Each structure stands twice: as structure tokens, then as C-alpha cells.
Amino acid sequence: MQTPKITAYLKTYCGWSEGVRAIFRKYDLPYEEKDIIKNPAFRWEMEQKSGQPLSPCVEINGTMLADISGAEVEAWMNEQGLLEKNDAPADAPTNSACSDAQHAAMAAGQVGTLKFVG
């Protein structure tokens, strides 16, 4: 199976973005991450390519998947025959926002201590 070319437009700390990363870790997929928080030019690029401002957005082999969860990325890639079946659980929730506790930790500057739990 050929490795897909993946570019992911993600936020530094975001439950939805972490869900996308979790799918890439689950399948050991290489990808280029473009952090739209740390680099506003990546946000602009994402908006131009996707036609909308919401993230995460993931481009796979030239197809843009806009405002998508990790679960949706996994389902789309399975439908396209880009993944081999893997029933192992992801190491983070793949279809949820950050919890209130995670948002509070980010606001308090405790970003390095965040844990994404289901």
C-alpha cells in the first residue's frame, strides 16, 4: 500500500486537532503538520485551500477534508482504501473538543501538563 501524502492544518492545543494526530499515530502515518496558531500564514493557506476558516483541515493526496475530526479522517481514509484495518484504539479521543479542564490549563499556562483523556 502506498503511503499517502498528508498535510494537516492543526491548532497547537485542541481536542479536535489532537484527535487527528491520534489517528496518524495509530496508523504510524507520516504527515506534515502546519500549526495555524503558531504561524498565521498557515491559517491563511488553510482558508484559501479549504474555502472556510474552521480547523482541523487535512489534505490527503490533494483532497482537502475541511473542519474534520480524527474519526472522520480515519473513516474517509478507510473508504478510499488508504489504510489497512486496525481495530486498536487511538491514544486520544478522535471526535471531541478539549475539556473545560484542558481549556483552564491552557489559560493558566500549564500547556505542557495537558492530558487528552476520553
ABEGO torsion letter per residue (X at the ends): XBBBBBBBBBBABBAAAAAAAAAAAAAGBBBBBBBAAABAAAAAAAAAAAGBABOBBBBBGGBBBBGBBAAAAAAAAAAAGABBBBABBBABBABBBBBAAAAAAAAAGAAAABBBBX
